[in-house]
Amino acid sequence: MRTIWIAQAIFLLNLGSFVWTADPQGPDGTTTRSTQPSESNLRKHSGGDSDDTEDAPGNQDTLHIYSPIKLVKAPDLSQEKDPQKVSEMLSDILEKHTKWIEKMEEEIKEIDSENKESASETAKEPTPEELKAQSLYEEALSVLNRTHPLRSIAYGLIEEAANAGHAKARAQYAWFRLLGNPMLNMNMTLVHEIFSELATEGLPEAHMGLGLMYATGIGVNVSQAKALVHYTMAALGDNTWAQMALGYRYWAGVSVASSCEKALDFYRRVATKVASEVTFSGGAATHRIRLLDEVENSGMSSGILDNDLIEYYQLLADKGDVQAQVGLGQLHYQGGRGIPLDHYKALQYFSQGALAGNAIAMAYLGKIYLEGSDNIKADNVTALKYFKKAAELGNPVGQSGLGIMYLQGKGVPKDTAKALSYFTQAADQGWVDGHLQLGNMYYSGIGVKRDFKMAYKYFNLASQSGHVLAYYNLGQMHAIGLGMIRSCPTAVELFKNVAERGKWGEILMLAHQDYRDHKYLAAFMQYALMSELGYEVAQSNAAFLLDKGELLTGLFGLFEDHSEELVRALQYWGRAAAQGYSAAQVKLGDYHYYGLGTTVDYETAAAYYRMASDQQHNAQAMFNLGYMHEQGLGMKRDWHLAKRCYDLAAETSNDAKVPVALALIKLQILFKWESLKNSPLGIIFHLDENIASNWDLYLITILTLILGFTIWLMRPPHQQPAEPRPQQPQQAQPAPPPQPEDNARRLPPEEQVQ
């Protein structure tokens, strides 16, 4: 097929006015072969027949001398009126070029075989120690690639293989020591030595490690030029991380001129690798947690399920609650939210739900058996059974599963018509896999007429549910301009989204776990790596850790003082803000407002606050803008605009209502004060400059007078001497009634009552 395609291309070239050719005969039939052999023109051939060359008799190995490529005029077929002759001429041209291409392909194959033979001759037989090291390295990779990787065991195997001199194991060991995971025994000097030694041997992983160290200035002095060189060398070796790092740098213009086309090239390579490894389940979910949001919202926004809540659901599931069983099954099937991916546990929960007749549980059982996993063998018959049961109950997951089985001929004869029918039923209910598969069928013209607009429609619907393959297919369409106007920026964003869904995204979860375990250095190093790959959440989290200060300085710190950390934090906040994170934009405004890691610049601070306010409707940014309008910082004082910003902040967030109310009270007082100054009493505020310069002395004098007057008012009243009162004559007092004798008998209370 390749030969026919090339021949057709050359045939089309012959229809033009001129054509490039290496035919040893010119248009007039005379030979154009050079008679003076040149070193660059010599090609050794084995003897054989040829239509346009004649070998010397009796010479099985002759030197064919080709002339340089010449520009010759193609035959003018428009002047020939005999259609038969035109057809013969075209057939002759096509036949000549076909034979010429076949000859070139034979030469290429011969050269390749000679290179392979020479390479096999120079290759040395591995020693028993090398074979053992290779076996240890492969075993470590298999442990790391499991659904539940045992990192500590893999670390031990990698270390043993590295000590045996295995190059890739040494690079992996250096990465473990650099990132501090799974063992917190970081040694930047040792890591740099290992990477430097392996980089001289051309190992891509070592170049990637050196690029990270030079880009972040950890263990070495910062050098973005050296980082770019090492990233480029690693990317040429097909290192995925390096390709992502270069894609991000060309997309964001980090230390290089921004180039959408170069970013598209790198991100498309990575996205193609990710898309080729996407499973039917979609793979493990990567939960992206921003440490700043987690702290400010007391962990409510992290999305991590509390252990008590999980135990509560497990209790309900054990008691036969079908919804709890299905919910736990889905969490274990997809992973995320603090629950590791575990298809075996998912199988147990879905089996319980299926016994109760739940259609969702049946459909997911079909998905598990269709694909299989580490400890579950794929079984098309069982998958078909559960998909049919779920589809009969109208479940879109079961309908989509049946469609895939008929489309691929798994367990059933291949039938694109039935597949189309089932996908349509699932799509009508809004199921993402139904949309995706319909898009694939219209894109490829399988079972339907090829229609790129319909394919775009269904891919777009699937992308709204976050399906990684939908993003990839849309990226391809935007990159080529298939069914739409070509858009390089849109294609880059789509491919970047796909690339960030790769297996390495689990490093974000590992870093978050290290942060929770107070392993701040390891968490920072992992976030720094992911920041270089372009993950916005990693950039903001790295800036958050640097902003803390006390986490990274000290005896085992990475930096000298907090001022150096603030400079680096400013860089990470800037990268996160450029990707649209509003809290990072507010942080940039704060850094320029207070002069953290940079000089005080109110105008720049106001610009970042305005960016966060206009683009992301951030209440904090609106409030800060209101205060700057109120005080006239970096802009003209305008209390009306300040009030408007305060009101917008209160409308945007309920949390801002109390501080906004206090700010409005203060603003009202300022209004009244300004009105008083503009009133007739305002002359009090326009005193002589000499008096105004000594205002404190006058204030003390006034306060002293007020204090003295207060003391005078609080003095004790004056007491006058009392006048003598006239004596009045005493009157005779009546005689008291006779009292009973003291020795008279007293009656008890009971008798007295009687």
Secondary structure, 3 states (H helix, E strand, C coil): CHHHHHHHHHHHHHCCCEEEECCCECCCCCECCCCCCCHHHEEEEECCCCCCCCCCCCCCEEEEECCCCEEEECCCHHHCCCHHHHHHHHHHHHHHHHHHHHHHHHHHHHHHHHHHHHHHHHCCCCCHHHHHHHHHHHHHHHHHCCCCCCHHHHHHHHHHHHHCCCHHHHHHHHHHHHHCCCCCCCCHHHHHHHHHHHHHCCCHHHHHHHHHHHHHCCCCCCCHHHHHHHHHHHHHCCCHHHHHHHHHHHHHCCCCCCCHHHHHHHHHHHHHHHHHCCCCCCCCCCCCCCHHHHHHCCCCCCCCCCHHHHHHHHHHHHCCCHHHHHHHHHHHHHCECCECCCHHHHHHHHHHHHHCCCHHHHHHHHHHHHHCCCCCCCCHHHHHHHHHHHHHCCCHHHHHHHHHHHHHCCCCCCCHHHHHHHHHHHHHCCCHHHHHHHHHHHHHCCCCCCCHHHHHHHHHHHHHCCCHHHHHHHHHHHHHCCCCCCCHHHHHHHHHHHHCCCHHHHHHHHHHHHHHCCCHHHHHHHHHHHHHCCCHHHHHHHHHHHHHCCCCCCCCCCCCCHHHHHHHHHHHHHHHHHCCCHHHHHHHHHHHHHCCCCCCCHHHHHHHHHHHHHHHCCHHHHHHHHHHHHHCCCCCCCHHHHHHHHHHHHHHCHHHHHHHHHHHHHHHHHHHHHHHHCCHHHHHHCCCHHHHHCHHHHHHHHHHHHHHHHHHHCCCCCCCCCCCCCCCCCCCCCCCCCCCCCCCCCCCHHHHHC
